[in-house]
Amino acid sequence: MFLDEATIDVTGGNGGNGCVSWRHEKYIPMGGPEGGDGGYGGDVIIEANANTDTLSDFAAKKRFSAEPGGPGRGRKCHGHDGADLVLFVPTGTIVTDATAKEVLADLQAPGDRIAVAAGGRGGFGNAHFKSSVRRKPDFAEKGEPGEKREVKLDLKLVADAGIIGYPSVGKSTLISMVSSARPKIAPYPFTTLVPNLGVVTVKGRQFVLCDVPGLIEGASEGKGLGDQFLRHIERCGILIHLLDLSRALRPDGTIDPKSLIADYRSIRRELSAFSPRLAKKKELVVLNKTDLTLESLSPLLSALKRARITVAASISAATKQGTDALMNSLLPLILKERSTKLQAKPSLKAVIPTLHPQTAEEGMRNFSVEEKKGKLVISGKRLEQFTQMTNFESQGGVRRFRDVLRKIGLLSTVERARKKGIHAFIGQIRIDLHL
C-alpha cells in the first residue's frame, strides 16, 4: 500500500531511577552511600532509507517509544542506557512537529536523520548527594520522563524529472519503455493510482523519472487525484509535459491544435494554483503518439509555437520512436540541475544533538510564576525537570526539594500562596501537599 502522509506519536525512553545503596563490607563499619545513577533513556530517531519507498509502516501502528534507561545499582554501578529507536522513512520525507506546525527536518538523502524525541536523564543515586553537610543521603532521584511529541510525516518523492499531463497521454507507457518500471497500463483514464519511479540509464549515467497520476482541470482543488500527488513533482528538477496527439485528430484525420493548446494551458494553471514553485520549474513539452498519423506535424508545431508552446521532442512511447533521443537530451539538463541543488543544499548533521537542561542551581532560577483561575502555576524547564525527578516518598528527597526551592527564592512564594488557600503547581505537579 502506498502511503505518503502519516501522523505518529513518539516518546523518548524514560531515564532509569537512581539507586539508594550502602556500602557493607567487613571491617568497614561506616562505608557510606554507594548507589549508582540511572541510565539515559533512548532517543527516537527518524532516518531516511533508500530501500523504503512508502510510509505504509505507519498506517496501523501510531505510537512508538524508545527503550528506557536501566536503574542504578549498588557499588556505584551506572544503569545501562536505553537503545535508540530508529524509524526508517523514504528519502524526501518532511518531518514536522504536528503541534507547533514547525518543520523539523527535510530528509532528502539516504542517511539523513533527526532525533525527534529525546530520552530522559537517569536519576542520580544517593552516592551523588554525599557532601560534608549531608553525610548519609537516604534518597535518590527518579528518572526523567522521555520527551513526547506528535510528528507528521509528509513524503515528497525525490526524482530528477517528473512526467505530467492529462490522463491517458502515455506517461506510464513512456516510463515503462525507458526504465525497468512496470506500472499498470490500460486504455482508460486514471490507470495510474500512485506515483511510479523508474531509473533511466543514459551513457553510463543514471537518473530517476517519476510518473505522476493524470491531472485534470481542478486538480489543485481536489478533483481527480491531482491534489494527492502534485506534491511529488515539487522536488523534480525538470518536468516533462506530455501532450497527446490523438486529442488533436479530427475524424477525417486532420489535426486541430486547439484541444492541445487548451490541455496545456489547463495543466499549467493547475501547477500555478497548487504551488508557485511548480510553475517556475524548467519544462520540456513533448508530443506523444505521433505514430497515429501520417500527416506532417509541421503545421501543428507552428501553431503551438504561435501559442507560446515550444515542443522539445515528438515521440511515440508505444513504439519507442524518439524516446532514446529524448532521454539523451534530458541527461545534461538533469546533471546541471543536480549540480545546482548540491550547491544550494545545506549540510544536514547525522543527528541533531539533544541538549538536556543543566543540573546546576542557576538553571532553576529561570522560572516564572503566574496565577491562573485560583492556581499558582510555576513554569521553568529545569525546575519542572527537577520536580519530576524528585522522589517525594522519601523524607530526604523532600528536604532536598525544600532546600533547593529556598535557595532559588521560590519557597517563600509557595508558602504565602498556601496560606491564602491557593494550590501551587510546578508544571503539572501539585507541590503544596509535599511541603
Secondary structure, DSSP 4 states (H G I P E B T S, - for coil): ----EEEEEEEPPPPPPP---B--BTTBTT--B-PPPPPPPPPEEEEEETT----GGGTT--EEEPPPPPPPBTTTBPPPPPPPEEEEEETTEEEEETTTTEEEEEE-STT-EEEEEPPPPPPPPGGGG--SS-SS----PPPPPPPEEEEEEEE----SEEEE-STTSSHHHHHHHHSS------SSTT---S-EEEEEEETTEEEEEEEPPPP-TTGGGTSTTHHHHGGGGSS-SEEEEEEEGGGGB-TTS-B-THHHHHHHHHHHHHHHHH-HHHHHSEEEEEEE-GGG--S-SHHHHHHHHHTT--EEEE-BTTTTBTHHHHHHHHHHHHHHHHHHHHHHPPP--SSPPP-PPP-SHHHHT--EEEEETTEEEEE-HHHHHHHHH--TTSHHHHHHHHHHHHHTT-HHHHHHHHHTT-EEEETTEE-GGG-
